[in-house]
Every structure is written in structure tokens, then in C-alpha cells.
């Protein structure tokens, strides 16, 4: 680690050392950014503009970025190309110098978008739908055995890893209905299904 690295570059180097074989996207405001060799490779694979960022007293660092709201499209393309990807999220106030970041998920080559752990937040128009699904359908073969607090905890975890709520948000009967889901106005109805009915052809779960 260079002594004159900025805090962001220090965080990037620490995360990259743990995921050396992945293209590492790091959250910076409204963008996920790639640095150094990852930026050069990402620019080539994704058709991104390669630019640079001042890194303290060091030479300018190669940089390429994508909007946060478009990250899944770029992930899908990289997965199809057989590239492994890691996503590094901000877990403290971005205005704080050296705010911590955490690698929350990796996307393996060959992964299907349905396997990203993002299905409920994509399809559910309301957060209460996610809670109800977990309450009635989990855990497998012991459905309905979770306590309300356990269902809230699982709902909070799913919404957090899908960037719907912050990590420190506590869900309860009052806060859950107030969450604005990303697909609130554009959800697609799933056909009715009852136990014992065959799965729909090609349906992924």
C-alpha cells in the first residue's frame, strides 16, 4: 500500500487483496467504480470510458464507472463473458473520511440473474409482500414456524443486500409498509401456484 494513497485507494487495495481474481466495483456516491487494471479491463469489456482519478501525490489512477441503477445490466454482461465480479459497498457515511466499505456479494461466471439473491425486491411491489412470502414459505418443509421477529430480520437482510434499505434500519410493523420498493410501479404478476401443481416450464424457482 502506497503511503500517499487516498483513503478510497487504501480501501480499494484492501478489498482487492481479498478478491484478486475479481473485477472489483467499489461504490462511490451514485456510481460503482473500477480502478487500475480492473478499470482498463472493464472499459474494454463493457465499452466504458476510461478516465483517471487523482490519488494523493501518486500518479493518476485509471478509472471507469457505471451508474448504481444500471449495475445489474453490467453484471449480467460480465457473467456472460465468464468474468468474476465483486461488489464493494459503502457501509458508513460517505462524507466521513475513510468511511468503511464492505464486499457484500460476488457474482460467479455462469451465474443466472435469478441467482443474484434479488428476486423478491425485483418482483415485489411492496416490502410487506416480501415479509408475507417469508412468513408463509420459509423455512423449507417447516413453513410458518418462524417468529415475527425472525421474519422481520430475514426481510431486512434481503432488502439490505439488494440495496433497498441501509444496514442499520430496523424493520417492524410500523416501518415496513413505509419502504418504497424499486419495482413499486412496474411489477409483473406471477401466475397462481398451489402445492402439488407442476412448476411452470422454464420458471426458475
C-alpha positions as a Python dict, from the first residue, in 0.01 Angstrom:
ca = {
    (1, 'X'): (0, 0, 0),
    (2, 'X'): (143, 335, -106),
    (3, 'X'): (198, 581, 178),
    (4, 'X'): (38, 865, -19),
    (5, 'X'): (-277, 676, -117),
    (6, 'X'): (-608, 846, -51),
    (7, 'X'): (-845, 669, 196),
    (8, 'X'): (-1052, 546, -100),
    (9, 'X'): (-749, 388, -264),
    (10, 'X'): (-646, 231, 67),
    (11, 'X'): (-990, 73, 91),
    (12, 'X'): (-973, -40, -270),
    (13, 'X'): (-634, -205, -222),
    (14, 'X'): (-752, -382, 93),
    (15, 'X'): (-1065, -517, -79),
    (16, 'X'): (-872, -609, -396),
    (17, 'X'): (-620, -808, -193),
    (18, 'X'): (-909, -1025, -69),
    (19, 'X'): (-1061, -1063, -416),
    (20, 'X'): (-763, -1057, -652),
    (21, 'X'): (-931, -1260, -927),
    (22, 'X'): (-1246, -1047, -944),
    (23, 'X'): (-1327, -722, -1117),
    (24, 'X'): (-1387, -507, -810),
    (25, 'X'): (-1665, -247, -833),
    (26, 'X'): (-1649, -4, -540),
    (27, 'X'): (-1944, 221, -452),
    (28, 'X'): (-1863, 592, -478),
    (29, 'X'): (-2178, 803, -448),
    (30, 'X'): (-2414, 723, -736),
    (31, 'X'): (-2157, 514, -922),
    (32, 'X'): (-1973, 184, -893),
    (33, 'X'): (-1614, 248, -997),
    (34, 'X'): (-1331, 28, -1122),
    (35, 'X'): (-967, 123, -1070),
    (36, 'X'): (-624, 37, -1212),
    (37, 'X'): (-621, -281, -1425),
    (38, 'X'): (-984, -352, -1342),
    (39, 'X'): (-1080, -18, -1498),
    (40, 'X'): (-883, -93, -1814),
    (41, 'X'): (-1037, -439, -1847),
    (42, 'X'): (-1386, -314, -1760),
    (43, 'X'): (-1363, -35, -2015),
    (44, 'X'): (-1266, -288, -2282),
    (45, 'X'): (-1532, -547, -2193),
    (46, 'X'): (-1819, -308, -2126),
    (47, 'X'): (-1743, -23, -2364),
    (48, 'X'): (-1691, 224, -2078),
    (49, 'X'): (-1499, 548, -2099),
    (50, 'X'): (-1159, 513, -1934),
    (51, 'X'): (-1059, 818, -1734),
    (52, 'X'): (-848, 881, -1424),
    (53, 'X'): (-867, 994, -1062),
    (54, 'X'): (-608, 1188, -867),
    (55, 'X'): (-468, 963, -595),
    (56, 'X'): (-294, 1190, -349),
    (57, 'X'): (60, 1265, -451),
    (58, 'X'): (73, 948, -663),
    (59, 'X'): (21, 928, -1036),
    (60, 'X'): (-333, 943, -1168),
    (61, 'X'): (-524, 616, -1125),
    (62, 'X'): (-715, 465, -1422),
    (63, 'X'): (-1090, 480, -1357),
    (64, 'X'): (-1410, 355, -1520),
    (65, 'X'): (-1757, 370, -1367),
    (66, 'X'): (-2120, 270, -1413),
    (67, 'X'): (-2435, 418, -1254),
    (68, 'X'): (-2560, 234, -946),
    (69, 'X'): (-2905, 190, -1101),
    (70, 'X'): (-2753, 12, -1403),
    (71, 'X'): (-2514, -224, -1221),
    (72, 'X'): (-2720, -540, -1277),
    (73, 'X'): (-2711, -496, -1655),
    (74, 'X'): (-2334, -471, -1647),
    (75, 'X'): (-2305, -766, -1408),
    (76, 'X'): (-2511, -980, -1642),
    (77, 'X'): (-2284, -894, -1934),
    (78, 'X'): (-1968, -972, -1737),
    (79, 'X'): (-2112, -1303, -1617),
    (80, 'X'): (-2196, -1398, -1975),
    (81, 'X'): (-1836, -1320, -2064),
    (82, 'X'): (-1718, -1558, -1791),
    (83, 'X'): (-1577, -1286, -1565),
    (84, 'X'): (-1595, -1299, -1187),
    (85, 'X'): (-1712, -980, -1014),
    (86, 'X'): (-1709, -843, -657),
    (87, 'X'): (-1927, -557, -534),
    (88, 'X'): (-1787, -333, -259),
    (89, 'X'): (-2050, -125, -76),
    (90, 'X'): (-2029, 184, 143),
    (91, 'X'): (-2134, 87, 497),
    (92, 'X'): (-2069, 421, 666),
    (93, 'X'): (-2148, 781, 579),
    (94, 'X'): (-1969, 858, 253),
    (95, 'X'): (-1893, 1207, 384),
    (96, 'X'): (-1681, 1063, 665),
    (97, 'X'): (-1314, 1044, 574),
    (98, 'X'): (-1222, 679, 545),
    (99, 'X'): (-1583, 557, 581),
    (100, 'X'): (-1575, 177, 581),
    (101, 'X'): (-1674, -35, 283),
    (102, 'X'): (-1774, -399, 274),
    (103, 'X'): (-1772, -650, -11),
    (104, 'X'): (-2131, -775, 11),
    (105, 'X'): (-2154, -1015, -279),
    (106, 'X'): (-1965, -1183, -557),
    (107, 'X'): (-2106, -1291, -892),
    (108, 'X'): (-1953, -1608, -1033),
    (109, 'X'): (-1913, -1684, -1404),
    (110, 'X'): (-2215, -1873, -1533),
    (111, 'X'): (-2449, -1731, -1269),
    (112, 'X'): (-2806, -1668, -1377),
    (113, 'X'): (-2959, -1331, -1286),
    (114, 'X'): (-3222, -1518, -1083),
    (115, 'X'): (-2939, -1642, -860),
    (116, 'X'): (-2822, -1296, -754),
    (117, 'X'): (-3049, -1301, -447),
    (118, 'X'): (-3253, -1014, -590),
    (119, 'X'): (-3577, -1184, -694),
    (120, 'X'): (-3818, -1067, -427),
    (121, 'X'): (-3717, -699, -441),
    (122, 'X'): (-3740, -711, -822),
    (123, 'X'): (-4090, -858, -833),
    (124, 'X'): (-4246, -737, -509),
    (125, 'X'): (-4429, -403, -534),
    (126, 'X'): (-4438, -362, -156),
    (127, 'X'): (-4200, -465, 122),
    (128, 'X'): (-4490, -625, 305),
    (129, 'X'): (-4512, -879, 20),
    (130, 'X'): (-4157, -990, 96),
    (131, 'X'): (-4243, -1026, 467),
    (132, 'X'): (-4556, -1228, 385),
    (133, 'X'): (-4368, -1457, 147),
    (134, 'X'): (-4105, -1536, 410),
    (135, 'X'): (-4366, -1576, 681),
    (136, 'X'): (-4571, -1829, 482),
    (137, 'X'): (-4299, -2001, 278),
    (138, 'X'): (-3986, -2034, 495),
    (139, 'X'): (-3804, -2237, 607),
    (140, 'X'): (-3849, -2516, 355),
    (141, 'X'): (-4062, -2803, 491),
    (142, 'X'): (-4120, -2611, 816),
    (143, 'X'): (-4317, -2322, 673),
    (144, 'X'): (-4482, -2090, 922),
    (145, 'X'): (-4255, -2178, 1215),
    (146, 'X'): (-4057, -1852, 1223),
    (147, 'X'): (-4141, -1588, 1480),
    (148, 'X'): (-4244, -1242, 1364),
    (149, 'X'): (-3908, -1101, 1473),
    (150, 'X'): (-3724, -1366, 1271),
    (151, 'X'): (-3932, -1282, 964),
    (152, 'X'): (-3855, -912, 1008),
    (153, 'X'): (-3484, -994, 1041),
    (154, 'X'): (-3480, -1204, 723),
    (155, 'X'): (-3679, -939, 537),
    (156, 'X'): (-3434, -670, 649),
    (157, 'X'): (-3138, -882, 536),
    (158, 'X'): (-3285, -944, 190),
    (159, 'X'): (-3373, -579, 143),
    (160, 'X'): (-3027, -470, 261),
    (161, 'X'): (-2829, -696, 26),
    (162, 'X'): (-3049, -571, -256),
    (163, 'X'): (-2973, -206, -172),
    (164, 'X'): (-3331, -121, -75),
    (165, 'X'): (-3262, -24, 288),
    (166, 'X'): (-2949, 72, 486),
    (167, 'X'): (-2776, -187, 701),
    (168, 'X'): (-2878, -27, 1030),
    (169, 'X'): (-3250, 7, 954),
    (170, 'X'): (-3478, -180, 1194),
    (171, 'X'): (-3795, -325, 1045),
    (172, 'X'): (-4120, -361, 1235),
    (173, 'X'): (-4494, -331, 1172),
    (174, 'X'): (-4465, 48, 1152),
    (175, 'X'): (-4153, 89, 935),
    (176, 'X'): (-4203, -200, 690),
    (177, 'X'): (-4504, -57, 499),
    (178, 'X'): (-4323, 276, 452),
    (179, 'X'): (-4040, 127, 244),
    (180, 'X'): (-4056, 230, -121),
    (181, 'X'): (-3970, -70, -335),
    (182, 'X'): (-3776, -21, -662),
    (183, 'X'): (-4041, -206, -865),
    (184, 'X'): (-4343, -47, -700),
    (185, 'X'): (-4497, 80, -1023),
    (186, 'X'): (-4380, -184, -1270),
    (187, 'X'): (-4420, -527, -1115),
    (188, 'X'): (-4528, -835, -1309),
    (189, 'X'): (-4785, -1066, -1158),
    (190, 'X'): (-4665, -1424, -1101),
    (191, 'X'): (-4922, -1687, -1206),
    (192, 'X'): (-5107, -1855, -920),
    (193, 'X'): (-4947, -2174, -795),
    (194, 'X'): (-5061, -2421, -531),
    (195, 'X'): (-4874, -2713, -366),
    (196, 'X'): (-4889, -3017, -589),
    (197, 'X'): (-4915, -2820, -912),
    (198, 'X'): (-4630, -2870, -1164),
    (199, 'X'): (-4381, -2588, -1197),
    (200, 'X'): (-4421, -2360, -1494),
    (201, 'X'): (-4186, -2455, -1782),
    (202, 'X'): (-3867, -2254, -1751),
    (203, 'X'): (-3972, -2091, -1423),
    (204, 'X'): (-3650, -2056, -1218),
    (205, 'X'): (-3773, -2147, -869),
}
